[in-house]
Amino acid sequence: MSIVEGTVDLTRHFALPVETVFAAWAREQAQLTWGDPGEGWEMTFDQFRFAVGHSDVCRFGPVGGQQYINEVRYLAIEPSKRIVCTTSLSCNGRVNFAGTLAVAFEEVGGGTRMRLMEHGLYFDGRDDVAGHRSGWESMLDALGEYLTADSERSSGALVGD
């Protein structure tokens, strides 16, 4: 049995208000849109409850293939400022990753500076920090695209809401 420790620390800037960027994390349909793992993969929430003391359970994987379960438990939510949670990723009943995730939002020049920090433990070579970094980079790129599409909508409502 092996355990490897690792950290992902990413910062993104968005030319949108903090409230808009934060809302994309707080809504199930928004997360389903920008968190989509890509072509040939599927993602669903078995449970979505964005509230302190509650959890999200997300299932994703290649269509017809191995499914991963990501569980998130919210420890602190400060609207438009911070989200702190614990998270785990499992497959076939075995935990591959366990860690903490913090996302901080800061107004900068009328836009938003968002910093994501994930610190975790990777078990038995079934997961690694490089894979998590790559996954987060893809999702944050998709978040930027989602937010850009949203800002172009005249109604101001989040896509899919």
Steps between C-alpha positions, in 0.01 A plus 500: 500500500633843409385851581626805310425857607443781250364850446330668208504883519344686207391861451265632233382853419152564363369833369173447687372590848589272791132417554473360146810281533395375845150414372651263243625287792173521694260367235469138393417572136796737473739238639359238264578734211854613584598185690416270208795260461490510119412303193426134563454557873190560708440676831200511733428606854343240727468781754567875486466707815719812499473583871729475803483154654351348187643305210510457127545156347607502137541197276707519181689283256515379143159413357441132573830475688650529845324755722670730750321644802601843627361595842524858627404612851473875555678631809471875436318710243538878508301633204721670242807447721586137570400135470675239718425129478636152542499278195560138411516308176431128485460230241384140542455558874862611553606852596750640250523854643402687817565866566391855561397760247483876550384747237551870576335786309634855499379810316780646292437799273132422448578136420577192707822334605421139593754274668443125532713300744462123530721309741467128517617146534522264204472129577681203345584668169135506391501882482760777499548874533582542128162351407318725747687809376414414139137434592466827691668696221250357249205571728613857573546562127144370453383723787646800314316398182178448697531843663576668166193341339294604801618862485395516134144411590285809533291358784795451735372157608750214531499262206268211572322667792 
